[in-house]
Amino acid sequence: MKYDILKSVSLLALFAAFTTVMFACDNGSDPSAPVRTPTESSSSAAPLMSSIPVTEVSPIRFQQASCKPNADETIFYFNGSAILDGWDTTANADSENDPFFTGMTLTLAHVNELGQNEQTPLQLTYTMPSFPQDAINLGQMGVSIVDTAKTQCGPFKLFVVLNATNDPAIPDKFISVDSVEFVRSEEACMPDPEPVSSSAADIIVSDAELNQYTGQMSTSLTYGFSFTTGTEVPMAEAQIRVQADEAGTLSLYGVNGYRVVKYNNDRDKNFDDDYGSKYLPPTPAHISDFRFTESKLAESTEKFDIDFFVVVVGPAFNADTGDDFYAITLADKSVPDGNGVRTLSVIYYKK
């Protein structure tokens, strides 16, 4: 953008002129009314990019856009921006004014098996900025998709159509289009698993408080972890050990009479208690914060990771007092050393 004083004054005048034109076109508008209001746009009511005119010469410059989902792909967040190149002498050959954005349109499309853009029931949510603008930022607009109903999966495209001008009399003098491609996995649209049914004997309700600790262990074949000392110890003194396969996937084992099982918290539709190393339970924690099926306790559990807790129960387990009960999750893991051993950081709870 050019930072010339005279050009800046000229740009302010253009903004004022453009605003006047816009209000003149809307007899029911109140210039003092707020413009940034939450907007929902359904692609079923929008064109699917088949007839959008694009200006061959344009000062609009898109920055790389991206799309990131949350863990269960019920929410997608969009980021990306666009600026105007005031130094583009070709686009601005007929004007001494700096260009400015005059409007934008967001269109979400599903891509069918033939590679065609088609309508989708998914909706975009965002806050439309007021115009004129000298820059556009999708993240600041809060552009996102929220679909907890798991309505549709597959490949999608978000099209961003931007209008700009250096002449208030021609608001759409420049038109440029960018798109963001992303995929929502078919697994994300699968029905939620049925809640785990537990017999009365498996339902453990306890007010015993648990404290939070951190520790380090490894995938060594000769050492395990002791909850008693909070350190790695020889296997004969350990209560758990971790083993890694060739792909680096971790499995947690109970040793010396201890058994393990992944908690049941993630087996229902309530996400508020799906605790992991990035989302810990309130302090103080209780045994009831880590629901588990006692009859499913076993020697090992697969895929020990950061997204969930594993319950560890020993021979002296007492639900009323909290004795011999532990809950552990992975916080971080290092790359293998020369012997293929990984160092692990863990977070665990115990009485």
C-alpha positions as CSV (number, residue, x, y, z in Angstrom):
1,M,0.0,0.0,0.0
2,K,1.3,3.5,-0.8
3,Y,1.8,5.7,2.2
4,D,1.7,9.2,0.7
5,I,-0.1,11.9,2.7
6,L,-2.0,13.3,-0.3
7,K,-3.0,9.7,-1.3
8,S,-4.2,9.0,2.3
9,V,-6.4,12.1,2.3
10,S,-7.7,11.1,-1.1
11,L,-8.5,7.6,0.2
12,L,-10.4,9.1,3.2
13,A,-12.5,11.2,0.8
14,L,-13.2,8.1,-1.3
15,F,-14.3,6.2,1.7
16,A,-16.7,9.0,2.6
17,A,-18.0,9.2,-1.0
18,F,-18.5,5.4,-1.1
19,T,-20.3,5.4,2.2
20,T,-22.6,8.1,0.9
21,V,-23.4,6.1,-2.2
22,M,-24.1,3.0,-0.1
23,F,-26.5,4.8,2.2
24,A,-28.2,6.5,-0.7
25,C,-28.9,3.0,-2.2
26,D,-30.5,1.9,1.1
27,N,-33.3,4.2,2.0
28,G,-34.1,2.2,5.2
29,S,-30.6,2.3,6.6
30,D,-29.5,4.2,9.6
31,P,-25.8,5.3,9.3
32,S,-25.4,5.1,13.0
33,A,-26.6,1.5,13.3
34,P,-24.0,-1.2,14.0
35,V,-23.0,-3.1,10.9
36,R,-21.1,-6.0,12.4
37,T,-23.8,-8.4,13.2
38,P,-23.5,-12.2,13.3
39,T,-24.5,-13.6,9.9
40,E,-25.4,-17.2,8.8
41,S,-25.1,-18.0,5.2
42,S,-26.5,-21.2,3.7
43,S,-25.0,-22.3,0.4
44,S,-28.4,-23.6,-0.7
45,A,-29.4,-19.9,-1.3
46,A,-26.1,-18.9,-2.9
47,P,-24.7,-19.4,-6.4
48,L,-22.2,-22.2,-6.8
49,M,-19.6,-20.2,-8.6
50,S,-20.7,-21.1,-12.2
51,S,-21.3,-17.5,-13.3
52,I,-19.2,-15.2,-11.0
53,P,-17.4,-12.7,-13.2
54,V,-13.7,-12.3,-12.3
55,T,-11.7,-9.2,-13.2
56,E,-8.6,-10.2,-15.1
57,V,-6.6,-7.3,-13.8
58,S,-7.1,-6.7,-10.1
59,P,-5.1,-5.3,-7.1
60,I,-6.7,-7.8,-4.7
61,R,-4.0,-10.1,-3.2
62,F,-5.2,-13.2,-1.3
63,Q,-3.0,-14.6,1.5
64,Q,-3.0,-18.4,2.0
65,A,-6.3,-19.6,3.5
66,S,-6.7,-22.6,5.7
67,C,-9.4,-24.7,7.5
68,K,-8.9,-26.5,10.8
69,P,-11.5,-28.8,12.5
70,N,-11.9,-29.6,16.2
71,A,-11.3,-33.1,17.5
72,D,-14.6,-34.6,16.4
73,E,-15.0,-32.5,13.2
74,T,-18.3,-30.9,14.4
75,I,-16.7,-27.4,14.1
76,F,-14.5,-26.1,11.3
77,Y,-12.5,-22.8,11.7
78,F,-11.3,-20.8,8.7
79,N,-8.3,-18.5,8.5
80,G,-6.9,-16.4,5.7
81,S,-6.7,-12.8,4.6
82,A,-6.6,-10.5,1.6
83,I,-5.0,-7.1,1.0
84,L,-4.9,-4.5,-1.8
85,D,-1.8,-3.8,-3.8
86,G,-1.8,0.0,-4.2
87,W,1.5,-0.3,-6.1
88,D,-0.2,-2.3,-8.9
89,T,0.2,0.3,-11.7
90,T,-1.7,-1.9,-14.2
91,A,-4.8,-2.2,-12.0
92,N,-4.6,1.5,-11.0
93,A,-3.5,2.9,-14.3
94,D,-6.8,4.9,-14.7
95,S,-6.8,6.3,-11.2
96,E,-4.7,8.2,-8.7
97,N,-6.7,6.7,-5.8
98,D,-5.8,3.8,-3.7
99,P,-8.2,0.8,-4.0
100,F,-10.4,-0.3,-1.1
101,F,-12.7,-3.3,-0.5
102,T,-16.4,-2.7,-1.1
103,G,-17.9,-6.1,-0.4
104,M,-17.5,-9.8,-0.1
105,T,-19.5,-13.0,-0.5
106,L,-18.8,-16.4,1.1
107,T,-20.2,-19.5,-0.6
108,L,-19.9,-23.0,0.8
109,A,-20.2,-25.9,-1.6
110,H,-20.1,-29.7,-1.4
111,V,-18.0,-31.4,-4.0
112,N,-19.8,-34.5,-5.5
113,E,-18.2,-37.6,-7.0
114,L,-17.9,-35.9,-10.4
115,G,-15.9,-33.1,-8.9
116,Q,-18.9,-30.7,-9.3
117,N,-19.7,-28.0,-6.7
118,E,-23.2,-28.6,-5.4
119,Q,-25.5,-27.2,-2.6
120,T,-24.9,-28.3,1.0
121,P,-27.1,-28.1,4.0
122,L,-24.1,-27.0,6.1
123,Q,-24.1,-23.4,7.1
124,L,-21.4,-20.8,7.6
125,T,-21.4,-18.5,10.6
126,Y,-19.5,-15.2,10.6
127,T,-19.6,-11.5,11.3
128,M,-19.6,-9.4,8.2
129,P,-17.3,-6.4,8.4
130,S,-18.6,-2.9,7.5
131,F,-17.4,-1.5,4.2
132,P,-15.3,0.1,2.9
133,Q,-12.3,-1.9,4.2
134,D,-8.6,-1.8,3.4
135,A,-8.1,-5.5,4.4
136,I,-10.1,-8.7,5.0
137,N,-9.4,-11.3,7.6
138,L,-11.5,-14.5,7.9
139,G,-10.2,-15.4,11.3
140,Q,-11.3,-12.0,12.7
141,M,-14.7,-12.5,11.1
142,G,-15.1,-15.7,13.0
143,V,-15.8,-17.7,9.8
144,S,-16.7,-21.2,10.9
145,I,-19.1,-24.2,10.4
146,V,-20.8,-25.7,13.4
147,D,-22.6,-28.9,12.7
148,T,-23.1,-31.1,15.8
149,A,-25.9,-33.0,13.9
150,K,-23.3,-34.5,11.6
151,T,-25.4,-33.6,8.6
152,Q,-22.9,-34.2,5.7
153,C,-19.4,-35.4,5.1
154,G,-17.0,-35.5,2.2
155,P,-15.0,-32.9,0.3
156,F,-16.1,-29.2,0.5
157,K,-14.9,-25.8,-0.8
158,L,-15.4,-22.4,0.7
159,F,-15.3,-19.7,-2.0
160,V,-14.4,-16.2,-1.1
161,V,-15.5,-13.5,-3.6
162,L,-14.1,-10.0,-2.9
163,N,-15.1,-6.7,-4.5
164,A,-12.9,-3.7,-4.6
165,T,-12.6,-0.4,-6.4
166,N,-10.7,2.9,-6.7
167,D,-13.8,4.6,-8.0
168,P,-16.7,5.0,-5.6
169,A,-19.1,5.1,-8.6
170,I,-18.1,1.6,-9.6
171,P,-18.2,-0.5,-6.3
172,D,-17.4,-3.8,-8.1
173,K,-14.7,-2.5,-10.5
174,F,-12.4,-5.4,-9.3
175,I,-13.7,-8.9,-8.5
176,S,-11.4,-11.7,-7.4
177,V,-12.2,-15.2,-6.1
178,D,-10.2,-17.6,-3.9
179,S,-11.2,-20.9,-2.4
180,V,-10.3,-23.2,0.5
181,E,-10.7,-27.0,0.0
182,F,-11.2,-29.3,3.0
183,V,-12.5,-32.8,3.8
184,R,-14.8,-33.9,6.6
185,S,-14.1,-37.6,7.1
186,E,-16.9,-40.1,6.7
187,E,-16.2,-41.3,10.3
188,A,-17.2,-37.8,11.5
189,C,-20.8,-38.5,10.3
190,M,-21.1,-41.8,12.0
191,P,-23.7,-42.0,14.8
192,D,-22.5,-41.5,18.4
193,P,-21.7,-44.8,20.1
194,E,-24.3,-46.0,22.5
195,P,-23.5,-45.2,26.1
196,V,-21.7,-48.0,27.8
197,S,-24.1,-50.1,29.8
198,S,-22.9,-51.0,33.3
199,S,-24.2,-53.3,35.9
200,A,-24.8,-51.9,39.4
201,A,-21.5,-53.6,40.4
202,D,-19.6,-51.5,37.8
203,I,-21.0,-48.2,38.8
204,I,-18.4,-46.7,41.3
205,V,-19.5,-43.6,43.1
206,S,-16.8,-42.2,45.4
207,D,-16.1,-38.9,47.1
208,A,-12.4,-39.8,47.6
209,E,-10.3,-36.9,46.5
210,L,-7.4,-37.3,44.1
211,N,-4.4,-35.1,43.6
212,Q,-2.6,-34.3,40.4
213,Y,1.0,-35.2,39.7
214,T,3.4,-35.3,36.8
215,G,6.2,-37.8,36.1
216,Q,8.5,-39.3,33.5
217,M,8.8,-42.8,32.3
218,S,10.0,-44.6,29.1
219,T,9.3,-47.5,26.8
220,S,12.2,-49.4,28.3
221,L,11.8,-53.1,28.5
222,T,13.5,-53.3,31.9
223,Y,11.9,-50.3,33.7
224,G,8.4,-49.4,34.6
225,F,6.7,-46.6,36.5
226,S,5.8,-46.4,40.2
227,F,2.9,-44.3,41.4
228,T,4.3,-44.7,44.9
229,T,7.6,-42.9,44.1
230,G,6.5,-41.0,41.0
231,T,9.5,-42.2,39.2
232,E,10.7,-44.9,36.8
233,V,11.8,-48.0,38.7
234,P,13.0,-51.6,37.9
235,M,10.1,-53.6,36.5
236,A,9.8,-55.7,39.7
237,E,8.9,-52.6,41.7
238,A,6.6,-51.0,39.0
239,Q,2.9,-50.8,38.7
240,I,2.7,-50.0,34.9
241,R,4.9,-50.0,31.9
242,V,4.5,-48.7,28.3
243,Q,5.5,-50.4,25.1
244,A,5.8,-48.9,21.6
245,D,5.3,-50.8,18.4
246,E,7.2,-50.2,15.1
247,A,4.9,-47.3,14.2
248,G,5.5,-45.6,17.6
249,T,2.0,-46.4,18.9
250,L,2.0,-46.8,22.6
251,S,0.3,-49.5,24.7
252,L,-0.1,-49.3,28.5
253,Y,0.4,-52.4,30.6
254,G,-0.3,-53.2,34.2
255,V,2.4,-55.2,36.0
256,N,2.8,-56.9,39.4
257,G,-1.0,-57.4,39.9
258,Y,-2.2,-54.1,38.5
259,R,-4.8,-53.9,35.8
260,V,-5.7,-51.1,33.4
261,V,-8.7,-49.9,31.3
262,K,-9.5,-46.8,29.3
263,Y,-12.1,-44.6,31.0
264,N,-15.7,-44.6,29.7
265,N,-16.1,-40.8,29.7
266,D,-15.8,-40.5,25.9
267,R,-18.5,-43.2,25.2
268,D,-21.5,-40.8,25.5
269,K,-22.7,-37.6,23.9
270,N,-21.4,-35.4,26.7
271,F,-18.0,-33.9,25.7
272,D,-17.6,-31.8,28.9
273,D,-15.9,-34.6,30.8
274,D,-13.7,-36.1,28.0
275,Y,-10.6,-35.3,30.0
276,G,-7.1,-35.6,28.6
277,S,-3.7,-34.0,29.1
278,K,-4.9,-30.8,27.4
279,Y,-8.2,-30.7,29.3
280,L,-7.9,-31.8,32.9
281,P,-10.7,-32.4,35.4
282,P,-11.5,-29.8,38.0
283,T,-9.5,-29.6,41.2
284,P,-9.8,-31.6,43.4
285,A,-10.6,-34.6,41.2
286,H,-12.5,-37.7,42.4
287,I,-12.7,-41.3,41.4
288,S,-16.1,-40.6,39.9
289,D,-14.4,-38.2,37.4
290,F,-12.9,-41.2,35.7
291,R,-15.8,-43.6,34.9
292,F,-14.8,-47.1,34.1
293,T,-16.1,-50.6,33.8
294,E,-14.5,-52.7,36.5
295,S,-15.2,-56.0,34.7
296,K,-13.2,-54.6,31.7
297,L,-10.0,-54.2,33.6
298,A,-7.2,-56.1,31.7
299,E,-3.5,-56.6,31.5
300,S,-3.1,-53.8,28.8
301,T,-4.9,-51.1,26.8
302,E,-4.0,-50.0,23.3
303,K,-3.2,-46.6,21.9
304,F,-2.1,-44.8,25.1
305,D,-2.3,-41.1,24.1
306,I,-3.0,-37.5,25.1
307,D,-6.7,-37.4,24.4
308,F,-8.0,-39.7,27.3
309,F,-7.2,-41.2,30.6
310,V,-6.5,-44.8,31.5
311,V,-7.6,-46.1,34.9
312,V,-5.1,-48.2,36.8
313,V,-6.4,-50.4,39.7
314,G,-4.3,-52.4,42.1
315,P,-5.0,-55.4,44.4
316,A,-5.7,-53.1,47.4
317,F,-8.2,-51.0,45.5
318,N,-10.8,-49.4,47.8
319,A,-13.4,-47.1,46.2
320,D,-14.4,-45.5,49.5
321,T,-10.9,-44.5,50.5
322,G,-9.3,-44.2,47.0
323,D,-6.5,-46.6,47.9
324,D,-4.7,-48.2,44.9
325,F,-6.6,-46.2,42.3
326,Y,-4.8,-44.2,39.7
327,A,-5.8,-42.4,36.4
328,I,-3.0,-41.5,33.9
329,T,-2.7,-39.8,30.6
330,L,0.2,-39.1,28.2
331,A,1.4,-35.5,28.1
332,D,4.3,-35.8,25.6
333,K,6.7,-38.3,24.1
334,S,10.1,-37.8,22.7
335,V,11.6,-39.3,19.5
336,P,13.3,-42.7,20.0
337,D,16.9,-42.7,21.1
338,G,19.6,-44.9,19.5
339,N,18.1,-48.0,21.2
340,G,14.5,-47.2,20.1
341,V,13.5,-46.1,23.6
342,R,11.1,-43.1,23.9
343,T,10.9,-40.8,27.0
344,L,7.3,-40.1,28.1
345,S,5.9,-37.3,30.2
346,V,2.7,-38.3,32.0
347,I,0.0,-36.7,34.1
348,Y,-1.6,-38.8,36.7
349,Y,-4.1,-38.7,39.7
350,K,-3.9,-40.6,42.9
351,K,-5.0,-40.3,46.5
